[in-house]
Amino acid sequence: MFAARQAKSVPAAPAWFEAVIRESLGQNSWRLDDGRSARQAVSCLVTPEPGDRVLLVATASGECFVLHVLARVDGCRATLAVPGADAVSIRQAEVDIAATRSIALRAAGDVEVTSVQGTLSLNARQLFASAAESLVQTARTYVGQVEQFLLDARQFLRLHGEQAMITARQDAKIDAERISLG
């Protein structure tokens, strides 16, 4: 007559602990110093390295996740990556990236830098630009100020404009096997 009450099983609370990463098992998985394995949590953006002291959580289902890298030997490189993600976006009103030595941007495909309404400034002691095939520059107004300007075209050089003016304070020289004017 009375329905038997079924005891509800209460899942075990997650267990938090520290460990040291012993080795990488590949695919964002790590062997810990106690022999267990753990996966890198999506929210753990610093990729663990062997020797790192990490904070982990063991879930009720028995899975173990690296949540944070707590300590690493000073002077080591850190890699930021989101496990399982194909792309990463940073969306903020302002983003500032600063380095005391160097910054490198690399891609096997395209790289795009766009300033829709603002100014794009490149400032350097030396600036090198090279393209394996084509270099195209388009602007409504182009102003260049240099102390010396050397241009070497191996096959063909064309300068064209509605009006063209060449001025020199001292000498203007045209040297060729044949010169055609007009």
C-alpha positions as CSV (number, residue, x, y, z in Angstrom):
1,M,0.0,0.0,0.0
2,F,2.7,2.4,0.8
3,A,5.0,3.1,-2.0
4,A,8.6,2.2,-1.0
5,R,10.7,5.3,-1.0
6,Q,13.7,5.0,-3.2
7,A,16.9,6.4,-1.9
8,K,18.3,8.9,-4.2
9,S,21.9,8.5,-4.8
10,V,23.8,11.7,-4.2
11,P,26.7,12.2,-6.6
12,A,30.0,12.8,-4.9
13,A,31.1,16.4,-4.8
14,P,34.0,17.3,-7.0
15,A,37.4,16.7,-5.4
16,W,40.1,19.4,-5.8
17,F,43.8,18.6,-5.6
18,E,47.2,19.6,-6.7
19,A,49.7,17.6,-8.7
20,V,52.7,17.9,-10.9
21,I,52.6,17.2,-14.6
22,R,54.9,14.3,-15.4
23,E,54.4,14.0,-19.2
24,S,52.1,14.8,-22.1
25,L,49.9,12.1,-23.4
26,G,48.9,14.1,-26.5
27,Q,45.5,15.7,-27.4
28,N,45.4,17.9,-24.3
29,S,45.9,14.9,-21.9
30,W,48.6,14.7,-19.2
31,R,50.1,12.0,-16.9
32,L,50.4,13.3,-13.4
33,D,53.1,12.5,-10.8
34,D,50.7,10.2,-9.0
35,G,50.1,8.1,-12.2
36,R,46.6,9.4,-12.9
37,S,45.8,11.1,-16.2
38,A,44.0,14.4,-16.7
39,R,42.6,16.4,-19.5
40,Q,43.2,20.2,-19.9
41,A,39.9,22.0,-19.1
42,V,38.7,24.4,-21.8
43,S,39.0,27.3,-19.3
44,C,42.7,26.5,-18.7
45,L,44.3,28.6,-21.4
46,V,47.9,28.1,-20.4
47,T,49.0,24.8,-21.8
48,P,50.5,22.6,-19.1
49,E,54.1,21.4,-19.5
50,P,56.0,18.6,-17.7
51,G,57.2,19.9,-14.3
52,D,54.2,22.3,-13.8
53,R,52.4,22.3,-10.5
54,V,48.7,22.3,-11.4
55,L,45.2,22.6,-9.8
56,L,42.9,19.7,-10.7
57,V,39.3,18.7,-10.2
58,A,38.1,15.1,-10.2
59,T,34.4,15.0,-11.2
60,A,31.7,12.7,-9.8
61,S,32.0,10.7,-13.0
62,G,35.7,10.1,-12.4
63,E,37.1,12.5,-15.0
64,C,40.1,14.6,-14.0
65,F,40.7,18.1,-15.4
66,V,43.6,20.5,-15.2
67,L,42.0,23.8,-14.2
68,H,45.0,26.0,-13.6
69,V,48.7,26.0,-13.9
70,L,49.8,27.1,-10.5
71,A,53.6,27.3,-10.9
72,R,56.2,26.8,-13.5
73,V,60.0,27.2,-13.6
74,D,60.9,30.9,-14.3
75,G,62.0,31.8,-17.8
76,C,60.0,29.1,-19.5
77,R,57.8,29.8,-22.5
78,A,54.0,29.7,-22.0
79,T,51.6,28.7,-24.7
80,L,48.0,29.9,-24.7
81,A,45.6,27.5,-26.3
82,V,41.9,26.6,-26.0
83,P,41.5,22.8,-26.0
84,G,39.1,21.6,-28.7
85,A,38.7,25.0,-30.3
86,D,39.4,25.6,-34.0
87,A,39.6,29.4,-33.5
88,V,40.0,32.0,-30.8
89,S,38.5,35.5,-30.8
90,I,39.3,38.3,-28.4
91,R,36.4,40.8,-28.2
92,Q,37.1,43.9,-26.2
93,A,36.9,47.7,-26.6
94,E,40.7,47.9,-26.5
95,V,43.4,45.2,-26.7
96,D,47.1,46.0,-25.9
97,I,49.8,43.5,-26.6
98,A,53.3,44.5,-25.4
99,A,56.6,42.7,-25.5
100,T,60.0,43.8,-24.3
101,R,61.9,41.9,-27.0
102,S,59.8,40.8,-30.0
103,I,56.4,39.9,-31.4
104,A,55.9,37.4,-34.2
105,L,52.6,36.9,-36.1
106,R,52.7,33.8,-38.3
107,A,50.0,32.0,-40.3
108,A,50.1,29.3,-42.9
109,G,47.3,31.1,-44.7
110,D,46.1,34.7,-44.7
111,V,46.9,37.5,-42.3
112,E,44.6,40.5,-42.2
113,V,45.1,43.8,-40.3
114,T,42.1,46.2,-40.7
115,S,41.4,49.6,-39.2
116,V,37.9,50.4,-40.6
117,Q,37.6,54.0,-39.4
118,G,40.9,54.7,-37.7
119,T,44.6,55.0,-38.5
120,L,46.9,52.1,-39.0
121,S,50.4,53.1,-37.8
122,L,53.6,51.2,-38.4
123,N,56.6,52.7,-36.7
124,A,60.0,51.1,-36.7
125,R,63.7,51.9,-36.9
126,Q,63.8,49.7,-40.0
127,L,60.8,48.5,-42.0
128,F,61.1,45.6,-44.5
129,A,58.2,44.5,-46.7
130,S,58.6,41.7,-49.2
131,A,56.2,39.7,-51.4
132,A,57.0,36.6,-53.3
133,E,54.6,37.5,-56.2
134,S,52.8,40.9,-56.0
135,L,52.8,44.0,-53.9
136,V,49.8,46.3,-54.5
137,Q,49.4,49.6,-52.8
138,T,46.2,51.7,-53.4
139,A,45.6,55.1,-51.9
140,R,43.8,58.3,-52.7
141,T,46.8,60.3,-51.6
142,Y,50.4,58.9,-51.2
143,V,53.1,61.0,-49.6
144,G,56.6,59.8,-49.0
145,Q,59.5,61.7,-47.5
146,V,62.9,60.1,-47.6
147,E,66.5,61.2,-47.6
148,Q,67.4,58.8,-50.4
149,F,65.1,56.8,-52.7
150,L,66.5,54.0,-54.8
151,L,64.2,52.1,-57.1
152,D,65.5,49.3,-59.3
153,A,63.2,47.6,-61.8
154,R,64.9,44.6,-63.6
155,Q,62.7,44.7,-66.6
156,F,60.1,47.4,-66.9
157,L,59.4,50.6,-65.0
158,R,56.4,52.8,-65.8
159,L,55.5,56.1,-64.1
160,H,52.3,57.6,-65.3
161,G,50.1,60.5,-64.3
162,E,47.8,63.2,-65.7
163,Q,50.6,65.5,-64.9
164,A,54.2,64.5,-64.0
165,M,57.0,66.7,-62.7
166,I,60.6,65.9,-62.0
167,T,62.7,68.6,-60.3
168,A,66.2,68.6,-59.1
169,R,68.1,71.3,-57.2
170,Q,71.3,70.6,-59.1
171,D,71.4,67.9,-61.8
172,A,68.8,65.8,-63.6
173,K,70.2,63.0,-65.7
174,I,68.6,60.6,-68.1
175,D,70.9,57.9,-69.3
176,A,69.8,55.3,-71.9
177,E,70.8,53.8,-75.3
178,R,67.7,55.5,-76.7
179,I,65.6,58.3,-75.3
180,S,62.2,59.1,-76.8
181,L,60.4,62.3,-75.7
182,G,56.9,63.4,-76.8
